[in-house]
């Protein structure tokens, strides 16, 4: 006992360990991504060979080939159609939002934009090549030649046909097409001459045609000793012509094959290795999809160079040809062979040799090979293979070793789900006393041994508990931490992958690839319990089928005891969780809705689910909409059961938008974690909040050539009642469409953003003398607050809320000017709802801005606030929301492409976890009302320990003298 008293001060010191305000940022994380590569170019930058990449997320990036770190990146507003590197510059071609071609030049080392030019677009059919600092832009029947160093148009050539191929040689440009079974060749002198008007011109040297050529054939360009050829195949044999003169006849290429090759190769289809880097090699493809490399030699023969490794059935094969500055050409090939990736690197010129490797690979996590690129390390002249897999990630392989992997599937997140982890007393991975009954081991000895083992394990991890840093291999690593910061995020990607991450570190805990399945929803059917793991159901669509994947959220769908897959031979229209609980498995029952047949099916489809659903069926009402871009919402009610787990549904209401109006954004209100049902005013009176869990906030857009209008509906999804309709004339999106319109409903308020076009986009039918406008162009954020009455202390007559009988709410509204465009909206939430909420804006330029609710209060007075208004923390109204750097949730970090913002409470009321993702993923802790339940940075531990020690000594001293006094008094 005396030993325990001596250790008491130090134990108390350990238990008051907490986080500090300055630790925000140290435990948060940001993961930068670029997307799945579309083009990869080896460049010599920053004194080494690196990777210049354009991706499907419109990102241009330079990636370090040794570490996979992003050196620089730019996310463009439009798709990158073409990427070319020349020396210290690289060039991109895209089509901007005004439908013009956009040529940009970038400095490879720094990523700085050196040039930006726009050109008129006249056709959707384009072919792009950059050769010798000239951009050849082929549009339908017009060839435009541009100097890429200055952006100046050199000349335009009108054509009589639409070429399908453009190739170069001997300072000539060859345009080849096959209109109406007539192979046509146009030869243009690529030299630049100056005519009498001092303008650049391109001289058409000649144009000629060959009749009776099969249409829709693939033309393969070849170049041998500075002579250009075109090769193609029909159903019988191979053909070729030498470009440059109409007198050159169509010849049989099959006759140039040796007698050993001709029987097996003449009927195969042929394909170009590359239409940009042209040489003497081409591919032959067999009916079984086997590839061979052949060479058309100057001696007039066709030789078999290499047969590529065979692939598995339904697997992809990919080729990439790289031409180096010294004239060397390297062909890279990759495919799947059982549980490994077969890569072959062929050095074509000047001397052929082959490097072949077999790399063991887990295709269950990444999917099949989708694309391959060869990366040549220029100083060392070695070749690495870049393999892009079906999940969107890509891997750098060197020989039989994986150098690194970039998990770019996380740049395609479509859905997410945040799970609470089990506590240390009840983890599904542990065998506890309750679980012993299932195994028949319910004896006293078994229970005693289990209890002792648990206590020994906890004792061994006692030090880790006090420092809040469990060992990597400890069971405590799978449980929640003291402050509730540690959770599990499950991401579903549009590429068909499920990935679980830890919110503390951002590390991937498990991953699983679902081939050919697009995951549309993640549902939590059972949260974590003492002996049961959390169960997650993923809904995926595959052409005409619906996949329902059920799994343990802690370990994923791979080989888990709770994993099951159910496939429906039809596509589901809507899926939602019901409040019916299956009392056998303790899961929430899922409803699958099929609108064509007007049926609702339960999952799991069992008698237990039907019994549970029958108890709540009469209260089940739901709505169906196709979301953004749709023009209607339909409400439904569930009828009687017609079979086990199968019900009929009937339509109860329909909300159809006026012609030309479409849904831009939709949000179901969140009425959880609310601390107060009213707002206390400075006069001590109360405005009672209108809290309707069925409220739906809908932002719609009606756009014409001359006008743009945003409508905001507040809608009861149970009764189909429209509570209000707000009109914003001249509002819409800065670039057209619904991109800039976002809405979020929470508690008793709705916040939404849009672009204000000013009077230029006001509908002409609106009388501007009656309806006043501020003629300015800017982004706006508006807020609607709903109360039972705007008169203080006045409430609805009925004390029981019903969507069918409730009165309509009263509103307070206000609008503010934003300095930045918004790409996403979110609202923070805490455990009890005491902390003031914060509106979090995902900004287009890659930041997350937190705006406190007090700044958006619609009751902010125009005049300086009175003493009573100051008690409510009301500030004087100012029309502009100023972006204070301290309010940036992402600090200085560029979080690009934010599309979704979510918030989860922690065990600290002051703190919520904020998650934002789009191209990047960012997780941060937010304290909108400051860290009132945290120890301050300057907290004096020495003073605390000194006080405890002094008090302990004082108590023991007083006790000693008190005992001595009592003893003396007892003897006297």
TAFENNOR-V534930 format. One record per helix or strand of 3 or more residues. SS is the DSSP state (hx for helix, st for strand). FROM is the first residue (numbers start at 1). TO is the last residue. Records with the same first field share a line. If there is no record, write none. Layout:
BEGIN
SS = FROM-TO  FROM-TO
END
This chain:
BEGIN
hx = 2-15  21-23  254-256  259-265  363-366  408-412  433-436  444-460  462-467  475-478  607-619  758-761  867-871  885-887  941-971
st = 29-31  37-45  48-55  59-63  70-75  80-86  89-95  100-107  113-120  126-131  134-139  142-147  153-158  165-169  172-179  182-194  200-211  220-224  227-233  238-242  269-271  281-285  291-296  302-307  317-323  329-337  340-349  353-360  369-377  382-389  394-398  401-406  413-420  487-493  497-502  508-513  518-526  535-542  545-552  564-568  574-582  587-594  599-603  621-624  632-643  646-656  661-668  678-680  686-689  695-703  708-716  722-729  742-746  749-756  778-787  810-818  822-827  838-843  848-852  900-905  912-917  921-926
END
